[in-house]
Amino acid sequence: MPILEEYRLTDRVAIVAGDGTLDSNVFTPYLAEALAEAGARVFVAARSADVMDESVRRANAIGGEAHGILCDHTNEQDVEMVFTEALNRFGRVDILVNNLRTEFGKSFDQVTVDEYETVMGRNVRSVFLMCRAAGTRMMAQGRGRIVNIISGLAERGLWNSAAYCASQGAVLQLTKALALEWGRHNIRVNAIGTGWFSSEELPLEEAQKELLVRFIPLRRKGHPRDIAPALVYLTSDSCDYTTGQPIYIDGGLMAHP
Amino acid sequence: MLDKLSLDGKVVIVTGGGTGLGKAMVQALARAGANVAIAARRRGPIEEVVAEVESLGRKGLAIPTDVSDSRQVEHMVALTLDELGKIDVLINNAGRTAENNPAPIWEVTDEEWRAGIDTNLSGAFYCARAVSKYMVDRGSGKIINVASGFGLRGVRDLYIYTCSKGGMLQLTRTLAMSLGRYGVTANTIVPGFIPTRGTDSFRRSLPGSGDVIPIGRLGQPEDIGPIAVFLASNASDYMNGEMIIMDGGGLAGGYAPTGHAPEIPIV
């Protein structure tokens, strides 16, 4: 199968950060696998051992070289440890992928300060710490690619989701601002926006009984595999003139009124 | 998962494929395995590109076409089906920029407005219309529109180009909402400042060296190739109604002059 050389990540070193609720956690192993399949060496930094193990397993199974570490991405010392360990093992960090999305739904008048701060901490503070730690190294290397996985709720609202929406909007703005600030250092910062996703493989007819599925112009929920090739492009050298942008892969949701 | 980025055996129509961005897309599509029908007004350039496609071992087909004439568009689609057997992807890239000189609105004539909108927007509509029923009937297909950053932001005295490119984005979204359920998707590529012969006429509004672009350089036609291949391939099957902006960071900013970096301490 002819595949453009431009999509290869040979000898690149990628850190994949994963944390979140069930639906967002399922992405991390597929992201690690896609980068490994394109030729990158992958260092997985996950909050949960299950996510870390599955990510490393998938990346190695496709012929990659992957290692994992457990960490709390909201903790500055932990984040430093992730980069120190990755550099010890692989010598450099070319790519950072943040899949740090803890979903949270609750009537806004009932949301406690603790809940709000937890959501903002695990979704925004974590991305801030990971990007800052990566940017320092990438500026020294003179190149880097950062991709933040976000939700369409970075731009759209949803009942009972104000805190989560605010956190996604914050990461989108972080993406745009860092793209400008680090553009001249040959660092590209982009985001992939998801819609309604599931890793369950339901028969289409069964899935379309759900009102939410019929609302999606493509009439199916996405699967983590649907975003993997876009991630490979955004982390490759050929993604040089695209920066500060979200790419939504959501079956057409964002075109919906 | 990455096998999906191959275009092995796919048939793609690229309008405006003889020069500039269109030519760069054709080259990348063919390297990724596609057979390509190349449509443009002038036969010379598209025959040269066809020869390049054939040198890679793929099929190429030159179809001289003025996309603003819907009969010629119908012929382009029929000929592609006859010669290449199917159409998996349409890339609407043809655009006339030569007549789009910046001018005060009161100096834009009816004729200039119609000619510009006809080629840049109606042409894309005719091409999408001509392949849509075929794609819906076979239950798969991809329509890729090439717009511009000028379709998302205003540009002083540049009415025809900005309006037609803004229209392309809405064409994409409406196709996405309408045809998505039949397995046909539509997406847009939004290039930023990329000097080609076609942009000569409004070069005045282009930055000279890329100084005002966040990453510090102008775009190159080659920058668009991997994006066109991605959107033409099955790797983008769940992407619909969306755009990929490739502009060196321009649209992520645009709130202050490039490099404006205030320092404000917490008091």
Interface residues (C-beta under 8 A of the other chain):
Chain A: M1 P2 I3 L4 E6 Y7 Y30 E33 A34 E37 A38 T175 K176 A177 A179 L180 E181 G183 R184 N186 R188 I216 P217 L218 R219 G222 H223 R225 D226 I227 A228 P229 A230 V232 Y233 S236 S238 C239 D240 Y241 T242 T243 G244 Q245 I247 Y248 I249 D250 G251 G252 M254 A255 H256
Chain B: M1 L2 D3 K4 L5 S6 L7 D8 A28 R31 A32 G33 T172 R173 A176 M177 G180 R181 T185 G192 P214 I215 G216 R217 G219 Q220 D223 G225 P226 I227 V229 F230 S233 A235 S236 D237 Y238 M239 N240 G241 E242 I244 I245 M246 D247 G248 G249 L251 A252 G253 T258 A261
